[in-house]
Amino acid sequence: MTTKTNTSHLNHQTIAKRIEESLDAIGILAEVLLKNGGHKGNPDDADASDPIDDRGESGIQSAISIIACLAHRDFCELATDLGIPE
């Protein structure tokens, strides 16, 4: 493998890892929001843990949006590098 090819392969691995970690983080944050939803309905339906307040919920939603945007950028970079058409 040439140095350029090796560097490109390592870059693709790095991008793929970032996308994987981004998707995992989005899933975890979404799960937290879903579990928190029980606190907004019938209090008897929720577990005993403290609910996330509106500011915390907004922060999680913002984090999901930011992570998704960065993952999309990484995906587009990877797709372009691999010659995958839009």
RODO-2510 file (C-alpha; in nm, 4 decimals, decimal comma):
residues 86
     n   res          X          Y          Z
     1     m     0,0000     0,0000     0,0000
     2     t     0,1354     0,3436    -0,0864
     3     t     0,1717     0,6108     0,1805
     4     k    -0,1122     0,8129     0,0257
     5     t    -0,3409     0,5088     0,0110
     6     n    -0,2495     0,4117     0,3673
     7     t    -0,3180     0,7663     0,4916
     8     s    -0,6498     0,7737     0,3057
     9     h    -0,7483     0,4372     0,4546
    10     l    -0,6637     0,5582     0,8064
    11     n    -0,8646     0,8773     0,7438
    12     h    -1,1648     0,6693     0,6342
    13     q    -1,1334     0,4539     0,9444
    14     t    -1,1222     0,7664     1,1639
    15     i    -1,4274     0,9150     0,9943
    16     a    -1,6183     0,5867     1,0173
    17     k    -1,5339     0,5624     1,3893
    18     r    -1,6582     0,9191     1,4485
    19     i    -1,9830     0,8401     1,2659
    20     e    -2,0273     0,5235     1,4731
    21     e    -1,9661     0,7135     1,7986
    22     s    -2,2022     0,9918     1,6892
    23     l    -2,4829     0,7487     1,6154
    24     d    -2,4258     0,5753     1,9484
    25     a    -2,4393     0,9095     2,1335
    26     i    -2,7579     1,0101     1,9508
    27     g    -2,9167     0,6785     2,0483
    28     i    -2,8209     0,7213     2,4135
    29     l    -2,9470     1,0804     2,4280
    30     a    -3,2717     0,9853     2,2549
    31     e    -3,3203     0,7021     2,5047
    32     v    -3,2767     0,9481     2,7937
    33     l    -3,5421     1,1751     2,6424
    34     l    -3,7792     0,8841     2,5868
    35     k    -3,7415     0,7654     2,9453
    36     n    -3,7908     1,1215     3,0685
    37     g    -4,1213     1,1441     2,8793
    38     g    -4,2914     0,9351     3,1484
    39     h    -4,2361     1,2161     3,3954
    40     k    -4,4542     1,4467     3,1877
    41     g    -4,7556     1,2200     3,1910
    42     n    -4,8977     1,0268     3,4808
    43     p    -4,6485     1,0458     3,7718
    44     d    -4,7301     0,6853     3,8612
    45     d    -4,5994     0,5717     3,5201
    46     a    -4,2480     0,7099     3,5801
    47     d    -3,9617     0,5646     3,7760
    48     a    -3,8343     0,7259     4,0956
    49     s    -3,5381     0,9099     3,9389
    50     d    -3,5404     1,2867     3,9032
    51     p    -3,6872     1,4090     3,5754
    52     i    -3,4872     1,6213     3,3353
    53     d    -3,6001     1,9826     3,3542
    54     d    -3,6880     2,1866     3,0436
    55     r    -3,3362     2,3313     3,0221
    56     g    -3,1816     1,9841     3,0378
    57     e    -3,4227     1,8510     2,7773
    58     s    -3,3435     2,1429     2,5481
    59     g    -2,9723     2,0796     2,5970
    60     i    -3,0117     1,7156     2,5015
    61     q    -3,2104     1,8091     2,1918
    62     s    -2,9412     2,0604     2,0935
    63     a    -2,6697     1,7993     2,1493
    64     i    -2,8535     1,5519     1,9270
    65     s    -2,8818     1,8164     1,6546
    66     i    -2,5137     1,9133     1,6751
    67     i    -2,3951     1,5516     1,6775
    68     a    -2,6217     1,4681     1,3824
    69     c    -2,4876     1,7644     1,1815
    70     l    -2,1270     1,6623     1,2499
    71     a    -2,2006     1,2990     1,1641
    72     h    -2,3658     1,4096     0,8392
    73     r    -2,0576     1,6170     0,7534
    74     d    -1,8339     1,3176     0,8257
    75     f    -2,0560     1,0907     0,6163
    76     c    -2,0477     1,3329     0,3219
    77     e    -1,6684     1,3575     0,3457
    78     l    -1,6358     0,9794     0,3519
    79     a    -1,8792     0,9367     0,0620
    80     t    -1,6929     1,1987    -0,1442
    81     d    -1,3562     1,0375    -0,0718
    82     l    -1,4923     0,6992    -0,1763
    83     g    -1,6509     0,8418    -0,4926
    84     i    -2,0066     0,7612    -0,3903
    85     p    -2,2413     0,9867    -0,5933
    86     e    -2,4886     1,2148    -0,4196
***
